[in-house]
Amino acid sequence: MRSLERWLGLPGGVFALLFMAALLEVSGDAFFQSAVHGVSGASVASIAAGALSLSFYGLAVNLPRWNFGELLGIYVVLFFVIAQVIARVQFHEPATLPVVVGGTLIACGGLVLTFSK
């Protein structure tokens, strides 16, 4: 735990952990979506991968001693961006105008929350 606290104290450490947490959460959701809508043979493996990914996400955001609410702004932005990349790459979903406009608003709100101190 001490090494985690030291790592988070490095420049970019908190950002890196939040990025990893968002990647794990979005990936876990994507695994479950693949299991529900995908090939039946891959369903069990996708569900297991989703459960594992979401468990590691839970550890990533709850293990450090931090006020996650204060970091929520940047986390939501990271989650949105990673979700859009996975939606495009894995599910071949294009970004529509409402998604781009909404994403811009999410990013602006995240920046306000992050830098309002």
Summary of the structure (lengths in Angstrom):
residues: 117
radius of gyration: 15.9
end to end distance: 27.7
largest distance: 50.1
contacts: 306
relative contact order: 0.13
helix: 83%
strand: 0%
